[in-house]
Amino acid sequence: MNTNINNLSNYLETLFDTLAEYSEERVTLIGAVAMERTMKKRIFQDGQTSTGTLISSGYSSGEGWFARKYFTARQSAFVPVSKKSIVKETTRVGKNSGITIRSTKISKKDTRTKVNKTMYVRDGYKGVRELQGRQTQKVDLKLSGSLEQNITNVRSGDKTLLVIKSQTEIKKSEDLEALYKKPIFAPSYTEQKACEDAMSKEVAKILTELL
């Protein structure tokens, strides 16, 4: 009986050594992927902070003049026009998305567009987003998608990290948190739980494979 118990102890020790040696990267990667997916949905779809509140109820809608750099999602929507220029706007709602999409046209007789470097938008950044086919019901921090694409998991030494790859996008994330005065890019409780659950399931799967 003692021999059997000792054998079981040795077997379990070997089993967990194998798990630690060969599966740590696999398990943490699965957890990081789950956290990344959940975080991106929270920020770029649901428009929520790390504490689960809305980042903001809506985008600014006061009139403004915007340079080409604000039209990263649809550069063709940028029309360098002044407030006094002849403008014709058409608005439609996307059939599948339900998002308001706006187009602006300038009279061919208007020569001022040749010298203007900014575009007048009567309802500010809200209008800038609509001109590019983006939703404006809530703040979701998604325009070109570059920030979302730069959030990813990487392997560094023996650790798996969830990072923002580009220094430009890191600066953008910091500026956004400063603008809204709320934590946005820190993992929420839900995201940490999603990571833990995913890792637990993967450990159980590996044990099943080894047994």
C-alpha positions as semicolon CSV with decimal commas, in nm:
position;residue;x (nm);y (nm);z (nm)
1;M;0,000;0,000;0,000
2;N;0,281;0,240;0,089
3;T;0,453;0,159;-0,239
4;N;0,140;0,248;-0,436
5;I;0,104;0,579;-0,257
6;N;0,468;0,662;-0,321
7;N;0,428;0,579;-0,688
8;L;0,123;0,803;-0,710
9;S;0,315;1,087;-0,545
10;N;0,601;1,051;-0,790
11;Y;0,360;1,033;-1,081
12;L;0,179;1,351;-0,975
13;E;0,510;1,532;-0,923
14;T;0,623;1,434;-1,272
15;L;0,285;1,532;-1,414
16;F;0,292;1,881;-1,268
17;D;0,657;1,931;-1,361
18;T;0,564;1,849;-1,718
19;L;0,270;2,089;-1,701
20;A;0,491;2,370;-1,570
21;E;0,772;2,307;-1,816
22;Y;0,586;2,257;-2,140
23;S;0,248;2,423;-2,091
24;E;0,306;2,754;-1,910
25;E;0,340;2,947;-2,236
26;R;0,036;2,778;-2,385
27;V;-0,181;2,848;-2,080
28;T;-0,081;3,212;-2,038
29;L;-0,120;3,275;-2,410
30;I;-0,477;3,143;-2,397
31;G;-0,545;3,374;-2,101
32;A;-0,392;3,676;-2,275
33;V;-0,599;3,615;-2,589
34;A;-0,919;3,599;-2,381
35;M;-0,828;3,922;-2,201
36;E;-0,741;4,097;-2,529
37;R;-1,068;3,995;-2,691
38;T;-1,279;4,102;-2,392
39;M;-1,094;4,432;-2,348
40;K;-1,130;4,530;-2,714
41;K;-1,502;4,459;-2,705
42;R;-1,544;4,673;-2,393
43;I;-1,356;4,971;-2,531
44;F;-1,420;4,969;-2,905
45;Q;-1,773;4,824;-2,917
46;D;-1,939;4,892;-2,582
47;G;-1,756;5,221;-2,517
48;Q;-1,691;5,148;-2,149
49;T;-1,416;5,236;-1,901
50;S;-1,223;4,990;-1,688
51;T;-1,490;5,028;-1,418
52;G;-1,779;4,953;-1,653
53;T;-1,916;5,306;-1,694
54;L;-1,955;5,479;-2,030
55;I;-1,642;5,655;-2,152
56;S;-1,873;5,942;-2,246
57;S;-2,237;5,970;-2,349
58;G;-2,156;6,134;-2,682
59;Y;-1,915;6,320;-2,905
60;S;-1,881;6,699;-2,912
61;S;-2,122;6,859;-3,161
62;G;-2,024;7,226;-3,163
63;E;-1,921;7,362;-3,503
64;G;-1,557;7,332;-3,591
65;W;-1,286;7,333;-3,856
66;F;-1,097;7,008;-3,902
67;A;-0,774;6,923;-4,083
68;R;-0,723;6,618;-4,303
69;K;-0,561;6,427;-4,012
70;Y;-0,906;6,379;-3,855
71;F;-1,023;6,176;-4,156
72;T;-0,820;5,860;-4,107
73;A;-1,115;5,623;-4,154
74;R;-1,226;5,770;-4,489
75;Q;-0,988;6,026;-4,636
76;S;-1,218;6,092;-4,932
77;A;-1,471;6,243;-4,688
78;F;-1,237;6,536;-4,629
79;V;-1,345;6,833;-4,841
80;P;-1,149;7,151;-4,764
81;V;-1,437;7,394;-4,742
82;S;-1,510;7,713;-4,549
83;K;-1,826;7,793;-4,357
84;K;-1,948;8,026;-4,633
85;S;-1,895;7,783;-4,918
86;I;-2,188;7,634;-5,103
87;V;-2,245;7,296;-4,941
88;K;-2,498;7,024;-5,012
89;E;-2,529;6,752;-4,751
90;T;-2,704;6,422;-4,788
91;T;-2,769;6,182;-4,503
92;R;-2,865;5,817;-4,506
93;V;-2,884;5,538;-4,251
94;G;-2,684;5,223;-4,320
95;K;-2,917;4,937;-4,409
96;N;-2,743;4,679;-4,194
97;S;-2,551;4,891;-3,944
98;G;-2,818;5,151;-3,863
99;I;-2,538;5,410;-3,853
100;T;-2,597;5,760;-3,988
101;I;-2,376;5,821;-4,291
102;R;-2,336;6,173;-4,424
103;S;-2,190;6,304;-4,750
104;T;-2,089;6,660;-4,836
105;K;-2,074;6,807;-5,184
106;I;-1,936;7,142;-5,295
107;S;-2,051;7,342;-5,594
108;K;-1,810;7,310;-5,884
109;K;-1,817;7,689;-5,908
110;D;-1,663;7,722;-5,563
111;T;-1,292;7,794;-5,600
112;R;-1,226;7,849;-5,228
113;T;-1,172;7,479;-5,168
114;K;-0,841;7,516;-5,352
115;V;-0,693;7,731;-5,076
116;N;-0,868;7,596;-4,765
117;K;-0,670;7,351;-4,551
118;T;-0,953;7,268;-4,315
119;M;-1,310;7,148;-4,349
120;Y;-1,596;7,326;-4,176
121;V;-1,830;7,082;-4,002
122;R;-2,144;7,235;-3,851
123;D;-2,174;6,976;-3,573
124;G;-1,810;6,923;-3,486
125;Y;-1,642;6,591;-3,421
126;K;-1,979;6,414;-3,418
127;G;-2,021;6,525;-3,778
128;V;-1,664;6,426;-3,865
129;R;-1,742;6,071;-3,755
130;E;-2,071;6,058;-3,947
131;L;-1,892;6,175;-4,260
132;Q;-1,671;5,868;-4,223
133;G;-1,950;5,625;-4,151
134;R;-1,881;5,583;-3,779
135;Q;-2,148;5,558;-3,509
136;T;-2,207;5,859;-3,282
137;Q;-2,449;5,721;-3,020
138;K;-2,168;5,677;-2,767
139;V;-1,793;5,726;-2,746
140;D;-1,621;5,405;-2,857
141;L;-1,270;5,535;-2,942
142;K;-1,281;5,371;-3,284
143;L;-1,212;5,575;-3,593
144;S;-0,934;5,436;-3,810
145;G;-0,899;5,126;-3,591
146;S;-0,523;5,174;-3,546
147;L;-0,537;5,182;-3,166
148;E;-0,745;4,866;-3,148
149;Q;-0,512;4,687;-3,388
150;N;-0,208;4,784;-3,180
151;I;-0,338;4,618;-2,865
152;T;-0,198;4,266;-2,871
153;N;-0,024;4,003;-2,662
154;V;0,349;3,936;-2,693
155;R;0,594;3,692;-2,541
156;S;0,876;3,856;-2,343
157;G;1,121;3,612;-2,189
158;D;0,911;3,369;-1,987
159;K;0,612;3,603;-1,964
160;T;0,311;3,675;-2,184
161;L;0,219;4,044;-2,187
162;L;-0,078;4,238;-2,322
163;V;0,066;4,557;-2,471
164;I;0,010;4,849;-2,707
165;K;0,287;4,802;-2,965
166;S;0,328;5,148;-3,116
167;Q;0,463;5,444;-2,920
168;T;0,225;5,664;-3,119
169;E;-0,072;5,457;-3,007
170;I;0,055;5,446;-2,647
171;K;0,058;5,827;-2,651
172;K;-0,292;5,825;-2,801
173;S;-0,423;5,599;-2,523
174;E;-0,268;5,824;-2,259
175;D;-0,419;6,134;-2,419
176;L;-0,763;5,971;-2,432
177;E;-0,754;5,880;-2,063
178;A;-0,645;6,235;-1,983
179;L;-0,923;6,378;-2,202
180;Y;-1,202;6,175;-2,043
181;K;-1,039;6,164;-1,697
182;K;-1,122;5,794;-1,659
183;P;-0,926;5,465;-1,660
184;I;-0,986;5,296;-1,993
185;F;-0,693;5,072;-2,086
186;A;-0,636;4,903;-1,751
187;P;-0,788;4,551;-1,748
188;S;-1,128;4,541;-1,583
189;Y;-1,244;4,279;-1,334
190;T;-1,441;4,111;-1,613
191;E;-1,132;4,089;-1,833
192;Q;-0,918;3,948;-1,552
193;K;-1,192;3,691;-1,482
194;A;-1,208;3,600;-1,853
195;C;-0,830;3,546;-1,845
196;E;-0,845;3,326;-1,534
197;D;-1,138;3,120;-1,666
198;A;-0,965;3,062;-1,999
199;M;-0,645;2,950;-1,828
200;S;-0,831;2,716;-1,593
201;K;-1,006;2,550;-1,887
202;E;-0,676;2,512;-2,071
203;V;-0,507;2,356;-1,767
204;A;-0,793;2,106;-1,740
205;K;-0,758;2,031;-2,111
206;I;-0,381;1,971;-2,077
207;L;-0,431;1,742;-1,776
208;T;-0,680;1,541;-1,977
209;E;-0,426;1,508;-2,257
210;L;-0,152;1,397;-2,017
211;L;-0,354;1,149;-1,811
